[in-house]
Amino acid sequence: MDIYAGNLAWATNDDSLRAAFEAYGEVTSARVVVDHVSRRSKGFGFVEMPNEEEAKAAVEALNGSE
């Protein structure tokens, strides 16, 4: 399941995004979108989790969290 992760802290990177979702199951990929010029996070990213049940649990748990 592909998951959009928005409103991320500027300090969030691929590894910290992956770690947040791995607490709920297997993560295939986690990527924070960065500006090509400034190399700063754009504040959103994408996470791919192969198990839909785990993905839904992660979304429910992390939605609205900081």
N, C-alpha and C positions, 0 to 999 in steps of 0.2 A: 504494500500500500504506500503510495506517495503522499507525503504530508507537507503542507506549507506551514512554516513556522514564522510568524510575523512579530513585529514589535520587539525584536531582540535588542539586548543591550549592545552598545557599540563595542564592548570588550569581548563579546561572544565570538569564538572562532570555531572551526570545523570540529576540533577535538572536544571542546566543552559542549557543543550542541549534541554531538554523538553521545557523550557521557550522560547528558540529561535524559535522553531517550533510551539508552541501554539499561537504565534502571528498570525498564518495563519489558524488555525483551531484546531479541536480536535486531541489530541495525545493519543493513546492507551498505548504506552510504549516508553521509551527512555533509551538507555543503552550505556555508554561509556565502551569500552573494556579496562581492566586493566591487567597489568602483575601480575601474581599470587605471584611472589617472592617479587618484589619491591613495589607492590601496586600502581605503577604509571600508568597513562594513556598511552595507546599505540598509541594515536593520531587519533583514529577512533572510530566510534560507529554506532548504528542502531536506527532508529526511525520508529515507526509504526503509520500510520495515516489511519483511516477507510475510509475517504472520498477522493477519487482519485483526484478530482478537487482541494481540499485544499492542498493535498500533492504536486501536480504539481506546484501550486502557491508558496508553501514554497521552493521547490527546485529551482525554477527560481529566487526567491528573495534572497535566501541565498547562491546560488552558487557563489563562488569567494569572499564572504564577510569574514571579520575577526571577 
